[in-house]
Amino acid sequence: MSRTKVRAARLFVLVAALAILMVAALGSSPVLAAKGGKKVGDLATPAPSITLNEADPHLGSAITFAVTYPSQVKYPRVAVRCYQDGSMVYAEAGPSDHVFLLGGASSDWLRVSGPASCTAELFYIIWNGSNTQEVVSLAWTSFSAAG
């Protein structure tokens, strides 16, 4: 496995672990208010979410996402990852309003083509000084993309 794939797999495991910790933490605290949402007592609506805007995603197509997130989050980001037979073939991250080109300019997916199973994660980063950071996962969605 290439070093890039190993790094991507390690990042994925880290993000997944952080997501599990976040779900556990939110289970014991009130839900955060989504950007533009209204607070109702101790609960806030709507919950953080991410939804694919396109009906027919495929290799080479441009995709975007509709997102909601807590008003305290200043720089929400989206990470898109696509897999074939369990191997990551494409990954890209950008601001929440980013337009993603599935397959990018250069990826294993472009080289081999074919359908892929994809996930998109809405997250933000907390910087603790200049060297330490924490990735906070807010929401996930999955979609299939034709090759």
C-alpha positions, 0 to 999 in steps of 0.5 A, spaced: 500 500 500 502 506 498 504 511 503 499 516 501 493 510 502 496 509 508 496 516 511 489 517 508 487 510 512 490 513 518 486 520 517 480 516 516 480 512 522 482 518 526 476 522 524 472 516 525 474 515 532 473 523 533 466 522 531 464 516 536 467 520 541 463 526 539 456 522 539 458 520 546 459 527 548 453 529 545 449 524 548 450 527 555 449 535 553 444 539 549 444 539 542 448 545 539 444 550 535 444 550 527 446 556 523 440 560 522 436 555 527 432 557 533 433 554 540 427 551 543 428 550 551 435 546 551 434 543 545 436 546 538 433 545 531 435 543 526 441 538 528 447 539 524 446 535 517 449 534 510 445 533 504 448 531 497 445 536 492 446 532 485 441 527 483 446 523 479 453 523 482 458 520 477 466 520 476 468 527 473 461 530 475 461 537 480 457 536 486 455 540 492 452 539 499 447 543 503 449 543 510 447 546 517 451 547 523 452 550 529 452 558 529 459 557 533 462 554 528 466 559 524 469 555 518 465 548 517 469 544 512 467 538 508 471 531 506 469 527 500 472 520 500 470 514 495 472 507 495 472 501 490 472 494 494 474 497 500 480 501 497 480 509 497 480 511 490 479 519 491 479 524 497 478 531 497 476 536 502 474 544 502 470 549 505 462 547 506 460 551 499 466 548 495 464 545 489 467 538 488 470 534 482 469 527 483 475 524 481 479 530 482 485 532 477 488 526 478 486 520 482 486 512 482 479 513 481 480 516 474 485 511 472 481 505 474 474 508 472 468 504 475 462 506 480 464 508 487 461 508 494 462 515 497 462 518 504 461 526 505 463 528 512 461 535 515 467 537 520 471 543 523 477 544 526 479 547 533 486 550 533 489 549 540 495 554 538 500 553 532 501 546 533 495 542 536 489 541 532 482 537 534 477 535 528 470 535 530 465 531 526 458 534 525 455 530 520 456 524 515 452 522 508 453 516 504 452 516 496 454 512 490 457 515 484 457 511 477 464 510 474 
